Every structure is written in C-alpha cells, then in structure tokens.
Amino acid sequence: MPQEFSEIPAPILMECSRGDLGLESTLQELSLYTFSVETSITGASVAQVFEKYPLVPGVILTEDGNYIGMLSRRQLLEFLIRPFGSELFFEQPLSILYSYARNCVLLLPETTSILTAMQLALRRSPELVSEPIVVKSLEGAYKLLDISELNIASWQIRGIETQVRYERSQAQIIQNDKMASLGRLVDGVAHEILDPVNFIWGNLTHVSNYSQDLLKLIAAYNRELPNPSEHIAYLMEDIEFDFLEQDLNKSLTSIRTGAERLKKLVTSLQNFCHIDAVYPKPADIHTCIENVILLINSQVKGEIEIIRNYGSLPPVYCFLGQLNQVFMNILSRSVDSLLDEAIRQQYNLDTTSDEEKPRIEITTEVISLPPTTSHAVDSRWVSVRIKDNSQGISEETQQQIIESFSVEKRADKETTLAASYRIITARHGGKFKIHSQGGAGTEFEILLPLV
C-alpha cells in the first residue's frame, strides 16, 4: 500500500557558505539536499512535499534502502500536466513514473571538483541540462545538487581564476619590465667597461713594440760602449736591468691575457643581456652555450669538468636572449647539484679516492624525428643535450617538475625549469625533456626545429 505524505521524511538542506570557495573546491563544499523516498510512495505525496518545499530540486528513489535513481521536480510536473496526467499518474507509485522517465542521471562523487562537475553537466543533452545532479558522499549517502547552485559556484570560481590569471599576468609584465631594464642597465655597464678594455687592448701592441725597440737601443749602446760610467752601472744595478729585460715581455703577455679574458667576459655579458626583437633571428647555438659557460666559470672554479661534443649545426632562428636564459637555468642547476654533492663527499668518511670527478657533458647535433601523422614528412631538429653525473632527480621531484610544466598547474611561483619549458615550447615551438635515474645523473634535452 502506498505511503502517505505524513510518513515521508522532510527534505534536509546541508547548507554551506560559498564565500570560501577556491580553484580546487569540490561538490561537498556546496549546499546539498538530502531527500530520498521509497519507490512505493505515490506521486501525489511527493508533489505535496515539493509544494511545501519549493526549493527542493528533486527526490532520490530507493528500493529497500538501495539507490535506484532520481526524479526531478520538472519531470514530475511534466507528468502531471499531460492530458489526463493527474488521473493516470497522481495516485500511482513513483516506480511507475520512473519507468516512463528518462533514466539519464548524472551521478558524481562529492570529491569531484566544481569546475569538472560543471563541464560534465554542460555535456548533457539540452533537455537535461537543467536537471539536478546526484552527489554520492564517501559514506555512501546520496544527495541532490541544484544546477543553479552549481552555476553560481562555477561562475564565482571562474571569477577567482580570472583574477588570479590577471594578477599573474600583471606580475609577469612587471617582471619582464624589470628584466628588460636590468638587461639595458647591464648592457650599458658592460659597454662602459668594454671601452677602456678596448683602449688597453689596442695600445698593448704599440707598448710591446716600443719596449722591444727600447731594449734594442739599450743593447746597441752596450755594444758601442762596453764600459759604461760608474753612474750608469750603478743605475742598471739599482733597477735590476737584467731581470727587467726578462720580465718585461712576461708582464706584457699577462696584461694581454687579462685584457683578452675581460673583453670576452664583457662581450658574453652583453650577448646574455641581449634584448630580443619581435621576430626570431638566426644565431649560433655553440656561441650561446660558450657565452653562458664563461659567465658561470666563477662557480665552476676548476672543480667541474665540462666536456663539449659539438656537432655541425646551422644557424637556428631563435630569440637569443631567452635561449641564453634557458642555457643559464640548466647549467646553473647542474653546477649547483654537482657542487652540493662534492661538498657532501668531502664530509663523508666513507668516500673512496676513486670518486668520479664532477662532469657536465654537452652534446649538440642535428637529428630527424619520425612524422607524427601519415601525411607528414620527417622533420629535422637541433638537439642540445646537457648531462651531468650527479645522483639524479628522484621520481617524486621529476613528477613535481613535470606538473609545473602544465598550464593547469596553478603554482604560486614559476620555477626556472618551468620558465625554460615555456620558452622552448611556446616561444620556439620546440621540445623540452628531462631524463634522470637514481645514481645515473640527469640529462636535459632541448629540441629546436630547423626552418
């Protein structure tokens, strides 16, 4: 016998505040209705409940306490407003009504994110897009979520996401302006240093020639006047002329070497601070790498061996300043990792004398990759592999690094590797890969397309 209205449990609204919603909020943080009845209940009894509680979106149907499905307020109303609907369905149990209803219920766990739930709800057919969603809790209870509640929460989160992206883009613009200003400042300082260095470099040749001519003149005087006066003999002994004659060439050679090194360093600094144009320009990859190696040479300090396996590379169209930043990020990370391990080995009493010397191996070559589609042809790429012999990166850390590459990963702070990935993939249309195994070192591979 059908149950009466008085025997139906009243709907319960599990109310939550939407003010604390975030980008990763789930359905359990929304207001959900708990209203389930047995299928033996008549449509008239449920209609009375809907009339008393106008905000309840539907009813959960059960048989012997087991979940069967859901009947929405709209579906029940459609049955009752049909011709002779009241006579046919009003006093019938819900099992009859449910058998005629579209059994297409969206059932989601309460741990589903609000944005994901909204996407799934919009994928439903147009006549079901306004239907409530059944949410299953971790305890196995079934609840109802009004689609309007989901819409409001989704729009609120979209607003938060838009604000986060706006703030991040503003911070990125400010950071780019700072880096551009810093690049111009460093370029100006390097130019100011390079001017006197060029002056010294240009005059070293003349000073060397003049000194040789003076020494030749003094040697000629010694041959013509083998017996100098006592004053000249005393003066030659006082200034240690024999030593001065031998050391003068060595001093000039040292000055030349220092000026040449300083000139290369300042030139590398200017190239590193290169301000990119709107369009990419051809550049020598090997020169880019050598400029960065020269800049980090103070960190290496002869403790790390750098092996270069350079292949024959054509000029590559790229944004030179950004590519320099990528090489700097990778090489600095490898150098820091190797130096940290070297320090640990120094304090490790079990370290043997045959420990492998810290090493960074740079390999460049042109490779061909198989086509991605049946109609594509083999593509040619410039491959740059930077490998070290450190202890490698753990799987957990690798996973975190790969997640930071994803656009969906909303990290509070962009890492240097994530920035490098974005520069290679988004700006250059290339590929950025990491290969690492415990105890076998870490290899970063950069692939740049050849146009």
C-alpha positions as CSV (number, residue, x, y, z in Angstrom):
1,M,0.0,0.0,0.0
2,P,1.4,3.4,-0.9
3,Q,2.8,5.5,1.9
4,E,1.2,8.7,2.9
5,F,2.7,12.2,2.8
6,S,3.0,12.3,6.6
7,E,5.3,9.3,6.5
8,I,7.8,10.9,4.1
9,P,10.9,12.3,5.8
10,A,11.2,16.0,5.3
11,P,14.0,17.2,2.9
12,I,17.1,18.4,4.7
13,L,19.3,21.1,3.2
14,M,23.0,20.7,4.0
15,E,23.9,24.4,3.7
16,C,27.5,25.6,3.1
17,S,28.9,29.0,2.5
18,R,30.2,29.8,-1.0
19,G,32.5,32.6,0.3
20,D,35.4,30.2,1.0
21,L,35.4,28.6,-2.5
22,G,38.7,28.2,-4.3
23,L,40.1,26.9,-7.5
24,E,40.2,23.4,-6.3
25,S,36.8,23.4,-4.4
26,T,34.7,20.2,-4.6
27,L,31.0,19.4,-4.6
28,Q,31.0,18.7,-0.9
29,E,31.5,22.4,-0.2
30,L,28.2,23.3,-1.8
31,S,24.6,23.2,-0.4
32,L,23.2,19.7,-1.0
33,Y,19.6,18.4,-0.4
34,T,19.1,15.1,1.5
35,F,15.6,13.8,0.3
36,S,15.2,10.2,-0.5
37,V,12.0,8.0,-0.5
38,E,11.0,4.5,-1.5
39,T,9.5,4.0,-4.9
40,S,6.3,2.8,-3.3
41,I,5.5,6.5,-2.5
42,T,2.8,8.0,-4.7
43,G,3.4,10.9,-7.0
44,A,0.7,12.9,-5.1
45,S,2.7,12.6,-1.8
46,V,5.9,13.8,-3.4
47,A,4.0,16.6,-5.1
48,Q,2.8,17.8,-1.7
49,V,6.4,17.8,-0.5
50,F,7.5,19.8,-3.5
51,E,4.7,22.3,-2.8
52,K,5.7,22.7,0.8
53,Y,9.5,22.9,0.0
54,P,9.6,24.9,-3.3
55,L,13.5,24.9,-3.5
56,V,13.9,21.1,-3.4
57,P,15.1,20.2,-6.9
58,G,14.0,16.5,-6.9
59,V,13.8,13.3,-5.0
60,I,16.2,10.3,-4.6
61,L,14.5,7.0,-5.3
62,T,15.3,3.9,-3.3
63,E,14.1,0.3,-3.1
64,D,14.6,-1.4,0.3
65,G,17.1,1.3,1.1
66,N,19.2,0.8,-2.1
67,Y,19.7,3.7,-4.5
68,I,17.6,3.3,-7.8
69,G,17.7,6.7,-9.4
70,M,16.4,10.3,-9.2
71,L,13.1,12.0,-10.2
72,S,13.4,15.8,-10.6
73,R,10.7,18.3,-9.8
74,R,10.5,19.2,-13.5
75,Q,9.9,15.6,-14.6
76,L,7.1,15.1,-12.1
77,L,5.5,18.3,-13.2
78,E,5.7,17.2,-16.9
79,F,3.8,14.0,-16.0
80,L,1.1,15.8,-14.1
81,I,0.4,18.5,-16.8
82,R,0.0,15.9,-19.5
83,P,-3.6,15.3,-20.8
84,F,-5.2,13.1,-18.1
85,G,-1.8,13.1,-16.3
86,S,-3.4,13.7,-12.9
87,E,-5.8,10.8,-13.4
88,L,-3.1,8.4,-14.7
89,F,-0.1,9.2,-12.5
90,F,-1.2,11.2,-9.5
91,E,-2.0,8.2,-7.3
92,Q,0.5,5.9,-8.9
93,P,3.7,4.9,-7.0
94,L,6.9,6.6,-8.1
95,S,8.2,3.3,-9.6
96,I,5.6,3.7,-12.4
97,L,6.6,7.3,-13.0
98,Y,10.3,6.5,-13.0
99,S,9.7,3.8,-15.6
100,Y,8.4,6.4,-18.0
101,A,11.0,9.0,-17.1
102,R,14.4,9.4,-18.9
103,N,16.8,7.4,-16.8
104,C,19.8,9.6,-17.6
105,V,21.0,10.8,-14.2
106,L,24.4,12.5,-13.7
107,L,25.9,10.8,-10.6
108,L,29.2,12.2,-9.3
109,P,31.3,11.6,-6.1
110,E,31.4,14.5,-3.7
111,T,35.2,14.8,-4.2
112,T,34.6,16.0,-7.8
113,S,35.8,19.5,-8.4
114,I,33.2,22.1,-9.1
115,L,34.7,23.1,-12.4
116,T,34.8,19.5,-13.6
117,A,31.2,18.9,-12.5
118,M,30.1,22.0,-14.4
119,Q,31.8,20.7,-17.6
120,L,30.1,17.3,-17.3
121,A,26.8,18.9,-16.6
122,L,27.0,21.0,-19.8
123,R,27.8,18.0,-21.9
124,R,24.3,16.6,-21.2
125,S,21.6,16.8,-23.8
126,P,19.7,20.2,-23.9
127,E,16.6,18.8,-22.3
128,L,18.6,17.5,-19.4
129,V,20.9,20.4,-18.9
130,S,18.8,21.9,-16.1
131,E,18.3,18.6,-14.2
132,P,19.8,18.3,-10.7
133,I,22.9,16.3,-10.1
134,V,23.1,13.3,-7.7
135,V,26.1,13.5,-5.4
136,K,27.4,10.4,-3.6
137,S,29.2,11.0,-0.4
138,L,32.2,9.0,0.9
139,E,29.9,7.3,3.4
140,G,27.6,6.1,0.6
141,A,24.8,8.6,1.1
142,Y,23.1,10.2,-1.9
143,K,22.3,13.9,-2.1
144,L,20.9,16.3,-4.6
145,L,22.6,19.4,-6.0
146,D,20.6,22.1,-7.7
147,I,22.1,23.0,-11.0
148,S,21.6,26.8,-10.2
149,E,23.8,26.3,-7.1
150,L,26.5,24.7,-9.3
151,N,26.2,27.5,-11.8
152,I,26.7,30.2,-9.2
153,A,29.6,28.4,-7.6
154,S,31.2,27.8,-11.0
155,W,30.9,31.5,-12.0
156,Q,32.4,32.5,-8.7
157,I,35.4,30.2,-9.2
158,R,35.8,31.5,-12.8
159,G,35.9,35.0,-11.4
160,I,38.6,33.9,-8.9
161,E,40.5,32.2,-11.7
162,T,40.3,35.2,-13.9
163,Q,41.6,37.4,-11.1
164,V,44.5,35.0,-10.4
165,R,45.4,35.0,-14.1
166,Y,45.2,38.8,-14.2
167,E,47.4,39.2,-11.2
168,R,49.8,36.7,-12.5
169,S,49.9,38.3,-15.9
170,Q,50.5,41.7,-14.3
171,A,53.3,40.3,-12.1
172,Q,54.8,38.7,-15.3
173,I,54.6,42.0,-17.1
174,I,56.3,43.8,-14.2
175,Q,58.9,41.1,-14.0
176,N,59.6,41.3,-17.8
177,D,59.9,45.1,-17.5
178,K,62.4,44.7,-14.6
179,M,64.4,42.1,-16.5
180,A,64.4,44.4,-19.6
181,S,65.5,47.4,-17.5
182,L,68.2,45.3,-15.8
183,G,69.3,44.0,-19.2
184,R,69.7,47.5,-20.5
185,L,71.5,48.6,-17.4
186,V,73.9,45.6,-17.5
187,D,74.4,46.2,-21.2
188,G,75.3,49.9,-20.5
189,V,77.7,48.9,-17.7
190,A,79.3,46.3,-20.0
191,H,79.7,48.9,-22.7
192,E,81.4,51.3,-20.3
193,I,83.8,48.5,-19.2
194,L,84.5,47.5,-22.8
195,D,85.6,50.9,-23.9
196,P,88.7,51.2,-21.6
197,V,89.4,47.5,-22.2
198,N,89.5,48.1,-25.9
199,F,91.7,51.1,-25.3
200,I,94.1,48.9,-23.3
201,W,93.9,46.1,-25.9
202,G,94.6,48.5,-28.8
203,N,97.6,50.1,-27.1
204,L,99.2,46.8,-25.9
205,T,100.6,46.1,-29.4
206,H,102.2,49.6,-29.5
207,V,103.6,49.3,-26.0
208,S,105.1,45.9,-26.8
209,N,106.7,47.2,-30.0
210,Y,108.0,50.3,-28.2
211,S,109.5,48.3,-25.4
212,Q,111.3,46.0,-27.8
213,D,112.7,49.0,-29.7
214,L,114.0,50.5,-26.5
215,L,115.6,47.2,-25.5
216,K,117.3,47.0,-28.9
217,L,118.5,50.6,-28.4
218,I,120.0,49.8,-25.0
219,A,121.6,46.6,-26.4
220,A,123.2,48.7,-29.2
221,Y,124.5,51.2,-26.6
222,N,126.1,48.3,-24.6
223,R,127.8,47.1,-27.7
224,E,129.1,50.6,-28.6
225,L,130.0,51.5,-25.0
226,P,131.1,48.3,-23.3
227,N,132.5,50.2,-20.4
228,P,129.7,52.5,-19.1
229,S,130.3,55.1,-16.5
230,E,130.1,54.4,-12.8
231,H,126.7,56.2,-12.5
232,I,125.2,54.2,-15.4
233,A,126.5,50.9,-13.9
234,Y,125.0,51.8,-10.5
235,L,121.7,52.8,-12.1
236,M,121.5,49.5,-14.1
237,E,122.2,47.5,-10.9
238,D,119.7,49.5,-8.9
239,I,116.8,48.9,-11.3
240,E,117.9,45.3,-11.9
241,F,118.1,45.8,-15.6
242,D,118.8,42.1,-16.4
243,F,115.6,41.0,-14.6
244,L,113.6,43.9,-16.0
245,E,114.6,42.9,-19.5
246,Q,113.4,39.3,-19.0
247,D,110.3,40.1,-17.1
248,L,109.0,42.9,-19.3
249,N,107.8,40.5,-22.0
250,K,106.1,38.3,-19.4
251,S,104.3,41.3,-17.9
252,L,103.1,42.4,-21.3
253,T,101.9,38.9,-22.1
254,S,100.0,38.7,-18.7
255,I,98.3,42.1,-19.4
256,R,97.3,40.9,-22.9
257,T,95.9,37.7,-21.4
258,G,93.9,39.6,-18.7
259,A,92.6,42.1,-21.2
260,E,91.5,39.4,-23.6
261,R,89.7,37.5,-20.9
262,L,88.0,40.6,-19.6
263,K,87.0,41.5,-23.2
264,K,85.5,38.0,-23.7
265,L,83.7,38.2,-20.4
266,V,82.1,41.6,-21.1
267,T,81.1,40.5,-24.6
268,S,79.5,37.4,-23.2
269,L,77.6,39.5,-20.7
270,Q,76.4,41.8,-23.5
271,N,75.2,38.8,-25.5
272,F,73.5,37.3,-22.5
273,C,71.6,40.5,-21.8
274,H,70.5,40.7,-25.4
275,I,67.1,42.3,-25.8
276,D,65.1,40.2,-28.2
277,A,63.3,41.7,-31.2
278,V,59.7,41.0,-32.2
279,Y,60.8,38.2,-34.6
280,P,63.4,35.5,-34.1
281,K,66.8,35.9,-35.7
282,P,69.4,33.3,-36.7
283,A,72.0,32.6,-34.0
284,D,75.0,30.3,-33.4
285,I,74.0,27.8,-30.7
286,H,77.6,27.0,-29.8
287,T,78.4,30.6,-29.2
288,C,75.3,31.0,-27.0
289,I,76.5,28.0,-24.9
290,E,80.1,29.2,-24.7
291,N,78.9,32.7,-23.5
292,V,76.9,31.1,-20.7
293,I,79.8,28.8,-19.7
294,L,82.1,31.8,-19.5
295,L,79.7,33.6,-17.2
296,I,79.3,30.6,-14.8
297,N,83.1,29.9,-14.8
298,S,83.4,31.5,-11.4
299,Q,81.0,28.9,-10.0
300,V,82.9,26.0,-11.6
301,K,86.3,27.1,-10.3
302,G,88.0,24.1,-11.9
303,E,86.1,21.6,-9.8
304,I,83.7,20.6,-12.6
305,E,84.9,19.2,-15.9
306,I,82.9,20.5,-18.9
307,I,83.0,18.2,-22.0
308,R,81.9,19.6,-25.3
309,N,80.7,17.2,-28.0
310,Y,79.7,19.8,-30.6
311,G,78.3,18.7,-33.9
312,S,78.0,20.7,-37.1
313,L,75.0,23.0,-36.6
314,P,73.5,25.5,-39.0
315,P,72.3,28.9,-37.6
316,V,69.0,28.5,-35.7
317,Y,66.2,31.1,-35.8
318,C,65.5,31.9,-32.1
319,F,65.0,34.6,-29.5
320,L,68.7,34.9,-28.4
321,G,68.1,36.5,-25.0
322,Q,65.5,33.9,-24.0
323,L,67.6,31.0,-25.2
324,N,70.6,32.3,-23.2
325,Q,68.3,32.3,-20.2
326,V,67.4,28.6,-20.8
327,F,71.0,27.5,-21.0
328,M,71.9,29.6,-17.9
329,N,69.0,27.9,-16.0
330,I,70.0,24.4,-16.9
331,L,73.8,24.8,-16.5
332,S,73.4,26.6,-13.2
333,R,71.1,23.9,-11.9
334,S,73.6,21.2,-12.9
335,V,76.6,23.1,-11.4
336,D,74.8,23.7,-8.1
337,S,73.8,20.0,-7.9
338,L,77.4,18.8,-8.6
339,L,78.9,21.3,-6.1
340,D,76.5,20.2,-3.4
341,E,77.4,16.6,-3.9
342,A,81.1,17.5,-3.9
343,I,80.7,19.2,-0.5
344,R,78.8,16.2,0.8
345,Q,81.6,13.9,-0.4
346,Q,84.2,15.9,1.4
347,Y,82.4,15.4,4.7
348,N,81.6,11.8,4.0
349,L,84.1,9.5,5.8
350,D,83.2,6.5,3.5
351,T,84.2,8.4,0.3
352,T,86.9,6.5,-1.6
353,S,89.7,8.0,-3.5
354,D,88.4,6.8,-6.9
355,E,85.3,9.0,-6.8
356,E,84.3,10.2,-10.3
357,K,85.1,13.8,-10.9
358,P,82.0,16.1,-11.3
359,R,81.3,16.4,-15.0
360,I,78.9,18.1,-17.4
361,E,78.7,16.8,-20.9
362,I,77.2,19.0,-23.7
363,T,76.3,17.3,-26.9
364,T,74.8,19.0,-30.0
365,E,73.7,17.5,-33.3
366,V,71.1,17.7,-36.0
367,I,68.6,14.8,-35.8
368,S,65.5,13.7,-37.7
369,L,62.3,12.7,-35.9
370,P,59.6,10.4,-37.4
371,P,56.4,12.1,-38.7
372,T,53.6,12.5,-36.3
373,T,50.9,11.9,-38.9
374,S,50.7,9.7,-42.0
375,H,50.8,12.7,-44.3
376,A,53.8,14.4,-42.6
377,V,57.4,14.1,-43.6
378,D,60.4,13.6,-41.4
379,S,61.4,16.7,-39.5
380,R,64.9,18.0,-38.7
381,W,65.7,19.3,-35.3
382,V,68.7,20.7,-33.5
383,S,69.3,18.6,-30.4
384,V,71.2,20.1,-27.4
385,R,71.7,17.6,-24.5
386,I,73.2,18.7,-21.2
387,K,74.0,15.8,-19.0
388,D,75.7,15.7,-15.6
389,N,76.9,12.8,-13.5
390,S,75.1,13.8,-10.3
391,Q,73.0,11.5,-8.2
392,G,70.0,12.3,-10.4
393,I,66.5,13.5,-9.6
394,S,64.0,11.4,-7.6
395,E,60.8,10.3,-9.3
396,E,58.8,12.4,-6.9
397,T,60.8,15.5,-7.8
398,Q,60.6,14.7,-11.5
399,Q,56.8,14.4,-11.2
400,Q,56.6,17.8,-9.5
401,I,58.8,19.3,-12.3
402,I,56.6,17.8,-15.0
403,E,53.4,19.1,-13.2
404,S,54.9,22.6,-13.1
405,F,55.1,22.5,-16.9
406,S,51.3,22.1,-17.2
407,V,49.2,25.1,-17.8
408,E,46.5,23.7,-15.5
409,K,49.0,23.6,-12.6
410,R,48.5,26.9,-10.8
411,A,51.7,27.2,-9.0
412,D,52.3,30.2,-6.7
413,K,55.8,30.8,-8.1
414,E,57.1,29.8,-11.5
415,T,60.3,27.7,-11.4
416,T,63.3,28.3,-13.6
417,L,62.7,24.9,-15.4
418,A,59.0,25.8,-15.9
419,A,60.1,29.1,-17.5
420,S,62.6,27.2,-19.6
421,Y,59.9,24.8,-20.8
422,R,57.6,27.7,-21.7
423,I,60.4,29.5,-23.6
424,I,61.4,26.4,-25.6
425,T,57.8,25.0,-26.3
426,A,55.7,28.2,-26.6
427,R,58.2,30.7,-28.0
428,H,60.3,28.4,-30.2
429,G,57.9,25.5,-31.0
430,G,60.5,23.1,-29.6
431,K,60.6,20.3,-27.1
432,F,62.0,20.2,-23.6
433,K,62.7,16.8,-22.0
434,I,64.2,15.5,-18.7
435,H,65.8,12.1,-18.3
436,S,67.0,11.1,-14.9
437,Q,67.7,7.9,-13.0
438,G,68.8,7.4,-9.4
439,G,72.6,7.5,-9.3
440,A,72.9,7.9,-13.1
441,G,72.9,11.6,-13.5
442,T,70.4,14.0,-15.1
443,E,70.1,14.9,-18.7
444,F,68.2,17.8,-20.1
445,E,67.4,17.6,-23.8
446,I,66.3,20.7,-25.9
447,L,65.0,20.2,-29.4
448,L,64.7,23.3,-31.7
449,P,63.0,23.0,-35.1
450,L,65.1,23.8,-38.2
451,V,63.2,26.1,-40.5
